[in-house]
Amino acid sequence: MHPKFHPKTTPTLMDKRAVRREQCRVNQARYRKRQRIWRRNLQQEKQRVEEEIQGLELKRQSIRFERKTNQSPWTIIGEVFHLLEDGFRSPWRLASMEEMMKHPETRQSLKFMQRSL
């Protein structure tokens, strides 16, 4: 018998399949590990971006609030006089507070005054 085809040295078809199955199992495990790492990194990046968005939202809100409250004293005084002038001219100056709050100009002026204080 030729040594190349000797039964003890030639891997059987079952041996080849077993080796191939083991290779596939190792490759699949490596692939799953890479996927787990990728998902974990993606989740961490998502959390970082969400925290950054929250920080930027807070910053935006504080900038908007500063812009509203950092009015010059002259603007505030002008608004006070405007409110007083409207109050003296209005037909509802003797009306109740509820009646006064129905008018959008009054509500707007009062909101401005509250923000300015």
C-alpha positions as CSV (number, residue, x, y, z in Angstrom):
1,M,0.0,0.0,0.0
2,H,1.2,3.5,-0.8
3,P,2.0,5.6,2.4
4,K,-0.1,8.5,1.2
5,F,-3.2,6.4,1.4
6,H,-2.4,4.5,4.5
7,P,-5.6,4.3,6.7
8,K,-3.8,5.5,9.8
9,T,-2.3,8.7,8.3
10,T,-5.2,9.7,6.0
11,P,-7.8,11.8,7.9
12,T,-11.2,10.4,7.5
13,L,-14.1,12.4,6.3
14,M,-15.5,12.4,9.8
15,D,-12.2,13.9,11.1
16,K,-12.3,16.7,8.4
17,R,-15.9,17.5,9.4
18,A,-15.0,17.7,13.0
19,V,-12.1,20.0,12.4
20,R,-14.2,22.2,10.1
21,R,-17.0,22.3,12.8
22,E,-14.5,23.4,15.4
23,Q,-13.1,26.1,13.1
24,C,-16.7,27.4,12.5
25,R,-17.4,27.3,16.2
26,V,-14.3,29.3,17.0
27,N,-15.0,31.8,14.2
28,Q,-18.6,32.2,15.4
29,A,-17.5,32.8,19.0
30,R,-15.0,35.4,17.7
31,Y,-17.7,37.1,15.7
32,R,-20.2,37.1,18.6
33,K,-17.5,38.6,20.8
34,R,-16.8,41.4,18.3
35,Q,-20.5,42.1,18.1
36,R,-20.9,42.3,21.9
37,I,-18.0,44.7,22.0
38,W,-19.4,46.8,19.2
39,R,-22.9,46.9,20.8
40,R,-21.3,47.9,24.2
41,N,-19.3,50.7,22.5
42,L,-22.4,51.9,20.6
43,Q,-24.4,52.0,23.8
44,Q,-21.7,53.9,25.6
45,E,-21.5,56.4,22.8
46,K,-25.3,56.8,22.7
47,Q,-25.3,57.5,26.4
48,R,-22.4,60.0,26.0
49,V,-24.3,61.8,23.2
50,E,-27.5,61.9,25.3
51,E,-25.7,63.4,28.2
52,E,-24.1,65.9,25.9
53,I,-27.5,66.8,24.5
54,Q,-28.9,67.3,28.0
55,G,-26.0,69.5,28.9
56,L,-26.5,71.6,25.7
57,E,-30.2,71.9,26.4
58,L,-29.5,73.2,29.9
59,K,-26.9,75.6,28.5
60,R,-29.5,76.8,25.9
61,Q,-32.1,77.3,28.5
62,S,-29.8,79.3,30.7
63,I,-28.7,81.4,27.8
64,R,-32.4,82.1,26.9
65,F,-33.1,82.9,30.5
66,E,-30.1,85.2,30.8
67,R,-31.1,87.0,27.6
68,K,-34.6,87.6,29.1
69,T,-33.4,88.8,32.5
70,N,-30.4,90.8,31.5
71,Q,-32.4,93.7,30.2
72,S,-31.2,97.2,30.6
73,P,-32.9,99.2,33.5
74,W,-34.2,101.6,30.9
75,T,-36.1,98.8,29.1
76,I,-37.6,97.7,32.4
77,I,-38.6,101.3,33.3
78,G,-40.1,101.8,29.9
79,E,-42.2,98.7,30.3
80,V,-43.4,99.8,33.7
81,F,-44.5,103.1,32.3
82,H,-46.2,101.4,29.4
83,L,-48.0,99.1,31.8
84,L,-49.1,102.1,34.0
85,E,-50.2,104.0,30.9
86,D,-52.3,101.1,29.7
87,G,-53.7,100.7,33.1
88,F,-54.9,104.2,33.4
89,R,-56.4,104.3,29.9
90,S,-58.1,100.9,30.1
91,P,-61.9,100.6,30.6
92,W,-61.4,97.6,32.9
93,R,-59.2,99.4,35.5
94,L,-62.0,99.0,37.9
95,A,-62.6,95.3,36.9
96,S,-61.4,92.3,38.8
97,M,-58.0,90.7,38.4
98,E,-59.5,87.8,36.4
99,E,-61.0,90.3,33.9
100,M,-57.7,92.1,33.5
101,M,-55.8,88.8,32.9
102,K,-58.0,88.0,29.9
103,H,-56.2,90.7,27.9
104,P,-53.1,89.4,26.2
105,E,-51.2,92.7,26.4
106,T,-51.6,92.8,30.2
107,R,-50.5,89.2,30.5
108,Q,-47.4,89.9,28.3
109,S,-46.5,93.0,30.3
110,L,-46.9,91.2,33.6
111,K,-44.8,88.3,32.4
112,F,-42.1,90.8,31.3
113,M,-42.2,92.4,34.7
114,Q,-41.9,89.1,36.6
115,R,-38.9,88.1,34.5
116,S,-37.2,91.4,35.1
117,L,-37.5,91.2,38.9
